[in-house]
């Protein structure tokens, strides 16, 4: 497992959930509009950006109750 793959996976999840630093002002003022996506779906889609998607991508696990952003 590589650090870069985990970084790619994390960045992809954050982008899909619209949790980028450039959008922090939007989150503070009001909830951004757009299609909602669950954290589980964001992680599943983010697995595709890993170079070792069946090793590093499969290592990412989501625990808890699914929620939408």
C-alpha positions in Angstrom: 0.0 0.0 0.0 1.4 3.4 -0.9 0.9 6.8 0.6 0.2 8.3 -2.8 -2.6 5.9 -3.5 -4.2 6.7 -0.2 -3.8 10.4 -0.9 -5.4 10.0 -4.3 -8.3 8.1 -2.8 -8.8 10.7 0.0 -8.7 13.6 -2.5 -11.2 11.9 -4.7 -13.6 11.3 -1.8 -13.3 14.9 -0.6 -13.9 16.3 -4.2 -17.0 14.1 -4.6 -18.4 15.2 -1.2 -17.5 18.8 -2.0 -15.2 19.1 1.0 -12.5 21.0 -0.7 -10.8 24.0 1.1 -11.9 26.3 -1.7 -15.6 25.6 -0.9 -15.3 26.1 2.9 -17.0 29.4 2.7 -20.0 27.8 1.0 -20.3 25.3 3.8 -20.2 28.0 6.4 -22.8 30.1 4.8 -25.3 27.5 3.6 -25.4 24.0 2.3 -24.1 23.8 -1.3 -26.7 22.8 -4.0 -26.2 19.8 -6.3 -26.7 16.1 -6.4 -26.2 14.4 -3.0 -23.9 11.5 -2.8 -23.4 9.1 0.1 -20.0 8.6 1.7 -20.2 4.9 0.8 -20.7 5.8 -2.9 -17.9 8.3 -2.8 -15.5 5.8 -1.4 -16.6 3.2 -4.0 -16.0 5.6 -6.9 -12.7 6.8 -5.4 -11.3 3.3 -5.5 -10.9 3.7 -9.3 -8.3 6.4 -9.0 -5.8 4.2 -7.2 -3.1 2.6 -9.2 -3.5 -0.6 -7.1 -7.2 -0.5 -6.9 -7.6 -4.1 -5.8 -5.1 -3.7 -3.0 -5.1 -0.1 -1.8 -8.6 0.8 -3.0 -10.0 -2.3 -1.4 -8.3 -1.4 1.9 -10.6 1.6 2.4 -13.5 0.7 4.6 -16.5 2.8 5.7 -17.9 2.1 9.2 -21.2 3.5 10.6 -24.5 4.7 9.3 -24.4 6.0 5.7 -25.2 9.6 5.3 -25.4 12.0 2.4 -23.5 15.2 1.7 
